[in-house]
Every structure is written in C-alpha cells, then in structure tokens.
C-alpha cells in the first residue's frame, strides 16, 4: 500500500523573538538576539543571570482568569496552537473531531507550578495549595489543553524526550497520519522553566553560558568562544495534514513533511555518543524515509546548542550521513535553547526557509571552531533555492530525531 503524503498547513509560535510566527521569522532573518539579562530579584544569586525570555507575556494574550488554571508551558502551548489552527484556515470549522489528533510535548513540563505550590505548602500549609496544581504540573497538560481547545478525539499524545521533544512530537504526528488514525494532527513542543532551580541545575552541570556581561553574544554555536547554551522559553506548533484532505478543502500548503528518523544512543544519560553514532543513524533514516537524494538536502537547521562537545559531534554526523554540501544555520544563536520546544520552533524555521528560499543567519560566529568544515550562513541571511531541508534535535538520555521537509 502506498502511504499518504503529509503536508504542513498551519504554523504557530510564541518565542523570545516575537509573539507569533511572522515577528519571530522577521527577527531571525534580521539576526536579532532574544537573549537578555535576568533582572528578577531571584536571579541575583545565580551563577547564570541571562536567558531568552518570551517577547510577549501570555497575560497579554489570554484571559487572566483562564491563566490562573494554567502552567506557563500550557498557556503558551495554547497560544501557539490557536495561531497554527487559524493559520491553517480551520478556525471556522475543522475536521471531523474523530479524525483530529494532538501531539504536543514538553521536556520538563510544569516545573514552575510544582515549585511555586511547594513554596505555598511550606509557608502556609496544605489548605492554601491550588486545586489546579495537578493539572497544571502534569506532563501531558499542554497536550491535553490543546486537545480540549480544538476538540480532538483521535488521540492526544504527550512526548517527553528532553531537547528532542518538539521534533519527536512532529514525527509522531507524521506516523499517526500515515497509519490512518487521523487526517489532521496538531503537533509541536512547549517549554517555560526560566526559574532559579533549573538554571542552578544546568549551571552545576557546567552546561550553560556564563557570559552574564554580554547576553546577546552568549549563544554562539560553533564559535571557539562558546561556553554553553542559553536557556530559552517558548512554544512552536504546526498543523500536519493528509495531503488529499488539505487539497480537498483548498488549504494553503507550506511544505511537505517527507520523512523522519528516530534513534537512541544507549550510551549515557547526558553525553551524546562519542562518535555521534545515534545522530548519524537518525539523519540517514530520515533521508531514506523521505525518499530524497542526499544531494537534495541543501540546508540544515542544526541542533547546535553552543556547547563545546555537542556542536562539533553534529558536524561530524552530518558529514557522514548527508555530505559536505548543505548550508547550515543554528537559530539557537538568536532564540537560546527552548529545550522541549526547540525542535518544533526550528522545524518552523526550516519550513519557512524552504518557502522563502532564505536561510536565517547564525549570529555570534566570529571565530569558527577549527573543525568547522561545513558552510554556515553566518551573520546575515543567505538566499538559496531549497528543494529539501533537514532539522536535527538531540536530547539528554540519548534521544536523536531528524526531520526532512521538502517543497510542497
């Protein structure tokens, strides 16, 4: 049996660069940084005092009464999903609810709710703890709220694979449509954990940049001066649709989600495989699944988090799995690392790069690593016809996900 084509018909996002896809994309193409100093009182004691915070606070978009029932990660997932739904032309009437599914994940979930309610418990006792605590902190909360918003009845799924979450959620959406379970899947990732405990934990691992005096220069993938990632927050959501279903309703199509590759390292809870073996297999599987030639992959939105080890392992994996011809970018140089939302937002950037024929720049790449052997769109956007592009996402625990998007 031939499997159905799966296309992208809607995009939604709220990020450190903008409150929607258009403003985020404009900022990316302009090479603007969303990283700034943390001015909150609680940040003064931390070794890391920078982050990429949302450009538009959820309170400016959602009703305050509703917000009281939502963790920040849930609120921004709803915001991004509403945008994607409307962008797909579904706001005035979607598909049969029994043919609509949701696949939205978070790497950490409602940690800020958990910590805040624990503070209330310790200070004021159990009667003061919010009755909404459990729905706010549960990992499936963002997916569940999106499913409720849209009336999805074909399944609501919540992937949790650390920094690969958003990409894996999209890959699951591809599988759901190919399996015939749904005609439309709303898929993506969300994360909002800019809080002293996660920051302190990452800092103790020496995983984060400590360039507190120059926030906009802190995230610098592939640069010799990189010293760790910058924590970001945000959400990215796409509407995936069976191509025949999209055509029947006259939907605008951004791109085709042609293939996905998912592997695991079985190596270490934090460190990637020393030779990038799992990443190589994921990329190769995605290209094979997409049934495109390696030479068609002319652009890669890399995972590249600005860590000393991970950045260059990905370069080696790309050379082996695809070759030395693609033009790379690392949009985390501008957005910081959105953890569970990163793969979803970077998929959106990849899709728009295909649509517009332009690759957003990698900023702060002033002194490339000696092993940097692939071409990078550094400092300014680069125009390029893109028949197919790759998005990589890798996560703690050895999760590797690669997605291939092509022209519609």
N, C-alpha and C positions, 0 to 999 in steps of 0.2 A: 504494500500500500504506500502511496506517496503521502508524505507528511505535509501539513498545511504551511504556507508561508506565514510568518508573524511580523507585523509591522508596528511601528510606533506612531500613534496618532495624537498623543497629548503629552505635554511637559508641564511640570510644576516644581517650584523650588522657593525656599527662603534661606538665605545664606549670609555670611559675613560681608558679601559684596552687594547685596540687594535683596529686596523683599519679594522679588519674583524672578522669573527666568530672564526676561528682557533686560532688566537692570543688572542682573548678575553677569549675563553674557557681554553686555556693553563694557562692564568694568574689567572683565577678563581680557577682552580684546585691547583695552587701553593699558593693560598691565598694572592695574591698581592693586594695592595690598589691602586686605581686610583685617590685618593684624594690628592691635593697639595695646597700650598699657592697661593693666587691670588697676583701676583706681578705687575699687571697693576696699573698705577697711580690712576685711579678712585677708586680703592678698598681701598686705604689708609684711607679714612674717614669712612668706613663702620664698623658696629659692628661685622659683619661676613666677614672674609677675607680668606676663604677657599672654594674650590669647586672641583668637579670631572670633569675636562676638557677633551675634546677629545684627545686621544693619537695621532691621525693623523688628521691634519688640512685638511678641504675639498679642500683647494688650492693645496694640494699635489696630489689630485686625479682628480679633474675636471678642465676643461679649464677655464682660468681666465675671458675670455670674457663671457662665459656662467654664471660664478659665479656672475657677475655684475647684472644679471637679477633675482638672486635667494636670498631669505632669507636663513640664515644658516640652519633653520629647513627643508627647501625644499631641499637644497643641500645634506644634509646627508640622507634624505629620498630616494633621487635618488641613492645615493651611495649604501645604504643597499638593495634597490630593484634590482639594477643591479646585485649585488652579488647573491641574492636569485634566480633571474631569471637564471643566468648562472649555479648556483649550481644545479638547478632543471633540467638542460640539455635542456633548452628552448631557449638558446641564438641563436641557428642556425635555429630556426623555432618553433614558439609557437603554441598554439591552435587557432582555428577559433576566430578572434577578437570579434565576436558577442557572443562567449562563454567564454570570459575573462573579469573578473571584478576586481576592486581595492577597498580595504577598508583600508585606512591609515589615522590615526588621529593624532591630536596634542592637548595637554591640553591647551596651551597658544597660540601657533602659532607664527606669525611674529611680535612679540612684539619688537624685537630689530630693525627691519626695521622701524616700526612706530615711535619709539623713536628717531632714527637717522635722519629720514626725518623731524620730527618735529623740531629737533635742526637746520637743514638746513633752514627750513622755517622761524624760528625765527631770525636766523643770517643773511640770505642772501635773503629772500623773496621767493615768490611762483615760480618764473621762474627757480629757482635752484633745485626745488624738482624733483626727478627722475620720468620719465614717467612709470617706472616699479613699482612704490610704491604700488599701489593697488594689483596687482597680487602677490607681494612679501609678503604683510601683511595679505591677506585674509586667513581665517582658513582652507579653502579647498585647499589652494595652494599646500601643499605637495602631497595630493592625486591626484590633477589634473596633476601635473608634472609627477608623476609616471605613470598615465594613458596615458599621451602623449608619454612618453618614450616607453611604451610597446604596444601602440595601442589598449588599452582596450575599447570595445564598449558595454559591457554588464552592464555597470554602474560603476561610480566612486563615492565612498562614503567617507565622512569625519566625523568620530565620534569625539565628544568632550565631554568627561566625566571626566575631571581633571585627577587624577592619575590612573584611571581605563581605560583610553582611549585605550592604546595599546591592552589590553586584550579584551575589548569590540569590537574593530575593528576585532580581530580574531574571536570572537564569531559571529559577523555579517557575516564574510566570511563563517563560518560553515552553517549559516541559508541560505545564498544565494545558496550554492551548494545543500543543502537538498531540497530547494524549486524548483530546476531545472532550475534556471536562468543562471547558468554558470557551466562550467566544471573545471575551474581554477580561483582561487581568490588570488591575491597578497595582503597580509594583514599585518598590524603592526602599529607601532607608532613612532613618532619623536618628539624631543624637543631640543631647543637650546636657552635658555634665561639666560645665565650667564651674567648678566647686573646689574648695581647698583640698578635700581628701583625694579625689582622683589626680589632681595636679601634684600633690605631695607624693602620691604613689608612683606616678610616672617619673617624677623628678628623682625619687630614690633609686629608680632603675637606671638613671642617667640616660633616659630616652628622649628628654626634652631639651630644646634650646634654652640657654640661659642668657641670651642676648637681650637682657632687660632694658638696656640703654638705647636700643635701636630696633624697636619691634618690627617695623616694616621690612627690615633686612634679615630677620631671624630665620625665616623659612627659605632655604637656599639649596634645593635639590641639586646633586652632582657637583656642587662647588666645593673646593678644597676646605673652605672655612665653615662648612656645615657642622653643626654640633647637636643635632636632634630636631625632632618635629615640634610644631607649634599646635597646641590644642585648639580646635575649632568646633563650632556648633552649627546645626542646620539640618535641612531635610530636602530630599530630592525624590520626585515621584514621576513615573512615566505610565502612560496608558498603552498597554500592549493589546493588539487586536488581531484576530484571524484575518488574513488579507481579504478573503472573499466577503467577510462580514463588513469590513471597512469600505470595500468597494460598493457594496450594495446600498450603503447609506450615504455614499458620496463623501466620505471623510477625507480630509487632507492627511497625507502621509509624509512624515519627516524622514524616515529611514526604515530599513528592514533589519530586524534583529535576526541575523543569519545563523549564528552559532554560539555555543558556549562550551567551555571546558572547565571542569571542577576536579581538583585532585587534593590530596593531603600528603604532608611530608612524612608523618610518623618519625619525627626527628627530635623536636624539642618544643616545650610549651611556649617559648618566647622567640628563640632564634630561628631564622629560616634555615633550610637545608644548606649546608656549607657550599655545595656546588649548584644550588638553585634547581635541583632535580625536579621537585614538585612543580615549580613555576614553569619549567620547560615543558613538562607534560601537559599542564593546563593550557598553555598557549597553543601547543601543537594540536591538542584535541579541539580547541575552539576553531582553529583554522580548518581542520578536517571536517568538523561538524558543519561549518558554514559552506563547505564545498567551494572554496575560493583558492586561487593560487597564492602562494606566499608573496609573490611579487605584487599582488593586488593590495596587500596591506601596506599602504604608503604612509600611514600616520598611526602613531601610538600615543594615547593619553596614559602615561605611565603611573604606576602606584607611587613611585619616588617620593618618600616622606621627608627627606632631608636628614636621614640617619647615615652615619659613616659606613655601616656594613650593607644595609639593605639596598641602597641606591645602586651600588655597583654590581651586586648579585643580579639585579633585574636586567642590567645592561648585558651581562653575560648570557642570561636566559633568552633574551630577545635575539641576540646574535645567533644562537644555536637554533632557536625554534622558528624564526622568521627570516633572519638575514641582516645585512648591514645597510639596507636601503631606506627604511622608514624614517620619517621626520618625527621626532619626539617632542612632547611637551609634558610639563609637570605643573598642573594648575594648583596643586597644594602650595606652590610658592606664593600664591595670592590668597587662597582661602584658608590656609592652615589645614590640619588634618581633622576631618569631620568624623573619624572613626567609622561607626556603622553606617553613616550616611555618605561616606566618601565615594564608594563605588557607584552609587546612584547619581550623585551630582556629576561625577566625572563621565558617566555614561551620557548624561545630558550634554555636557561639553563636547563629547565625541560626536554625538548626533548632529549638533549644530555646526561643528567643523565640517562634516560631510555636506550638510545643507548649503552652507555659505561658501564652501571652498576656502576656508581660512583657519589657520591653526593659532590658538591663543598662545601668548608667549610664556616662557619660563623666566620669571624675573629673578634677580639676585645671582645669576650665574656669571660671576665676574672672573673666576679663576677655575676653570673646569678641572675635575679630577684627572690625573694622568692617565687613568684607564678609560676615560670617556671617549669611546671610539665611534659613537653614533651621532648623527646630525640632530641638533636641537634647535627649535625655534626660540632663540634666546633674546630677551629684552624687548622684542617687538613681534607683533603678529606676522605670520607669513601666509601668503596666498598660495594655494595648491589645490589642484583637482584631486578629489579623494574618492576613488571607487569603493574602497573598503578601509575600515579603521578598526583598531584594537584598543580595548580598555582593560587594564590589569588591576586586580585588587588582591592583596595578600593580608592575612590576619594572624595574630597570636594563636598558637595551637597548631600551626602548620596548614592553615586554610589557603588554598590558591584558586582564584576564579579569573577566567579570561572570557571576555565577550567580544564578538565580532559583529560590527554593524556595517551595512552596505547601503548604497543608494537605493531608493525605493524602486 
